[in-house]
Amino acid sequence: MSRRRSWWGWGWEDAAVTGDELERLAGMLAAFLGDAGTPRAAPDPARLGLPVPRVRPPDALAAIADASDEGRAAHSHGQSFTDVVAALEGDLDAPCDLVLRPRDEAEVAATLDWCSSARVAAIPFGGGTSVVGGVTPRVGDGYAGSVSLDLGGLDRVLEVDTRSRAARVQAGVLGPALERAVRPHGLTLRHQPQSYEFASVGGWLATRSAGHHSTFATHVDDRVEGMRALTPQGPLETRRLPASGAGPSPDRLLLGSEGTLAVITEAWLRLVPRPLHTARASVRFGDFTAGAAAARELGQSYLLPAICRLVDATEAFVNRVGDGSTSLLLLGFESADHPVDADLARALEICAQHGGIADPPEHRGGDGAAGGWRSAFIRLPYVRDAVARLGHIVETFETAITWDRFEGLWGAVMERTGAAVAGICGAGVVTCRLTHVYPDGCAPYFTVIARSRPGAQRAQWAEVKAAASEAILEGGGTITHHHAVGRDHRPWYDRQRPALAAEALAAAKRALDPAWILNPGVLLDAPGQSSPV
Amino acid sequence: MSRRRSWWGWGWEDAAVTGDELERLAGMLAAFLGDAGTPRAAPDPARLGLPVPRVRPPDALAAIADASDEGRAAHSHGQSFTDVVAALEGDLDAPCDLVLRPRDEAEVAATLDWCSSARVAAIPFGGGTSVVGGVTPRVGDGYAGSVSLDLGGLDRVLEVDTRSRAARVQAGVLGPALERAVRPHGLTLRHQPQSYEFASVGGWLATRSAGHHSTFATHVDDRVEGMRALTPQGPLETRRLPASGAGPSPDRLLLGSEGTLAVITEAWLRLVPRPLHTARASVRFGDFTAGAAAARELGQSYLLPAICRLVDATEAFVNRVGDGSTSLLLLGFESADHPVDADLARALEICAQHGGIADPPEHRGGDGAAGGWRSAFIRLPYVRDAVARLGHIVETFETAITWDRFEGLWGAVMERTGAAVAGICGAGVVTCRLTHVYPDGCAPYFTVIARSRPGAQRAQWAEVKAAASEAILEGGGTITHHHAVGRDHRPWYDRQRPALAAEALAAAKRALDPAWILNPGVLLDAPGQSSPV
């Protein structure tokens, strides 16, 4: 029997946090927030009272259309905390009218043709793991209806080129399926965002996803040799190349376009050999900024650690990899070609110069703090769902900033978000980790756990998030290093983005999508509409 | 006394190839081509009979306008072989009417305003080192005139951020001036294209320049934190960031736009520390394809050599770093943080597995083959000018290709270019080197030396180049890895570029440059004109 996906929350239904795990979580929330909360059940999607679909598919698309309540409900939100709470509350304010599940490019093209002629908004949907409202069909009232265009049927790895180490992959392929296809060749995409298990290649490309690894080709952008996409005006296929200097990169126009310019259907992606040599360590710092100074020097060393992740003391404690008194730097090196022990030794030397004390090497029972961290990391979205069910708040946000402004931004975000949590929620914690380290800056990633109550969660979080986003923008950061823009980040993206870049993007969109049916509200508003966010 | 720049050819007038050096060169040409040629003198620019300027600057721009014959002649061509021969022959078919030399952004903006209102084409001009017709004012007859917009006055390094290791640099800064400004901080841009001494930062950005180093951030694209540019619609400034996932990158729209969308005025560029540890070697391979296999494995090793340049036997011989029987792989590692001897040792192990034999380490007198190669490389543009004066042909072209198709493309380009040289010129050689090595492919760079005669050089080269470009396109390569598109590569670029990407780019241009005055003919034709190439 195949496992069932949760219609309202993360991943597999049978993997939800229940029983003892739920009790432990409630206990922890009680300790942190002064209130354990009471778990709610998710509503039956058939009883959400979804409005009757406003549009019917043409006969040619009837075979791939799904107008069921469960299909529509599952495709009418992403996986942000806000999305999950809205679903739990049965409040899908803008459900799609229809889910279309094309099995090939011709059916994608037919969908775009119909949507263009019938003025139906089309929302490309890969794994549905957007945490920024990127797949929510909140398209405003300028459309006859909206369809969720589920690319899950484009699920094949079409070619593997072992000489160049690359694969041609359809957009609907999910992380694990891609890895299963290339593993027999000793290869891996080495791209593991937290959403890895349920996110699609097309979604990664459309959102400029960044993976688990901390340095060197952090974003999927750098793995792209070439792409193929369908626009309402026809196909756009770029030449497969290791590098090129021929004009502005057409791939870079599609990367980050979030389904607004085209439906990405396939890509040639660079693969790497699976590592044969690894070296790991964990290092404790009394002070987060001392750890950040070490991370900066590591980034500037060009040792290129696969993992260089600095977790603050509170976050280490919450994730059971620290006692709450020290920040934790997770370090990992890997290579398929040569030993990396000397790299780790040099990295530990750098850490020691900044006061870092390495944990004693683990010889048994997994790989210590790094393994503990990794397990917690993968489990986190399920825990998030449980916190949502218990009536509290847990969510993350992230940015990137150059080193000269890092401490200022970090301090301001921690302070202002903390103040918002205290003022709005009454109790909670804000934690930070550096997920990616560059020679010229880093990507700080923040987690908020805060007290709330059913009915208040979304509004309270929205206020906290706005305070955090203001601090990020004012501190010089980007509104997103890798979560994308979607509908949720629009107000801050619009301020970050140069006005003329927005005009150029809108002009490009008009050329490719003249009926303006692709994901309206994401990145750009439909003409005549201001953002319905 | 300041040195004089050549108005017709490369670099400094006093560095031209003369005397004994010219005689040696003529002797070599005689040996290779059966004809030494006879050196011509360059014409006096005042006697070119340039047409009277069709436009006059408005009073507000009079102070920065130059309508002199020498100024116009020097700004009416780039530095391709064809450009140099045309200048030598006094045949500037499309001279600019005026050179404008803004001293600040306000004067750039005033220039764009005037050009937009008076329908005058504006050709951004940095160092003028384009080898693809990128600065040639061949704008068609849809304009009242053309001006060369010389950015040389924007020549300041505005800020150096030693913490993030980055600098804010004006577009007109040339390579050596940038290095002089950042060297006291122990930093370098580490970007050294052959044009380095005379090329500008703005030109590098506009053309997606690649530097001397063979792996890791090969293109200047990856050094850009943020940019500032002036469009005819106003300024476009991106946020300075180490990385971002907020929508399609606006920097990547400007990178490679070759002066068609905006005039880049400044950028925040990532710097690196000057290397303290180096390790170099040169390795001989009996067979170019064996060397390429080693280069591939080196690229896929992620050892990231700073230099990994495979020079074929003929090219090694011509450059006096080989006896003509073996290909030469130049290898170099460097780091500011840690010793790199183990990296070199592993690289030599890989080379040995492919039959490579390392030269004995040099202990005296420079650094052997690598040093010899480097000296020849820097001197080459002057030698090129001398060959042009002698009435023969020397020119280069380049591409990039994935490894699976490398041998096919290399073989076809060598054969078809060689056949064209033999058929059209009667005698000559075609050589190849791999300049950049990627995990998934490489950048082959070809040099042609061929017999010709005054009056026939340009037409003969155009035929050879067309044959080579056809072979590149058909072999799956890019028409340029880093020389850019300009006017010369347009026919092949137009075939390589997806049609809808061209439409999106044209739409973006209309949004930013509604009067279509910026560098018409480069990348895109002016509306209603087909390419005047």
Interface residues (C-beta under 8 A of the other chain):
Chain A: D161 R163 S164 R165 A166 T207 R208 S209 A210 T218 H219 E225 T231 Q233 G234 P235 L236 E237 T238 R239 R240 L241 P242 A243 S244 G245 A246 G247 P248 S249 P250 R252 L253 L254 L255 G256 S257 E258 L261 R270 V272 P273 R296 Q300 S301 Y302 L303 L304 S335 A336 D337 H338 A342 D343 R346 A400 I401 T402 W403 D404 H436 Y438 P439 D440 G441 C442 A443 G476 G477 T478 I479 T480 H481 H482 H483 A484 V485 H489 Y493 Q496 R497 P498 L500 A501 E503 A504 L505 A506 A507 A508 R510 A511 L512 L523
Chain B: D161 R163 S164 R165 A166 T207 R208 S209 A210 T218 H219 E225 T231 Q233 G234 P235 L236 E237 T238 R239 R240 L241 P242 A243 S244 G245 A246 G247 P248 S249 P250 R252 L253 L254 L255 G256 S257 E258 L261 R270 V272 P273 R296 Q300 S301 Y302 L303 L304 S335 A336 D337 H338 A342 D343 R346 A400 I401 T402 W403 D404 H436 Y438 P439 D440 G441 C442 A443 G476 G477 T478 I479 T480 H481 H482 H483 A484 V485 H489 Y493 Q496 R497 P498 L500 A501 E503 A504 L505 A506 A507 A508 R510 A511 L512 L523
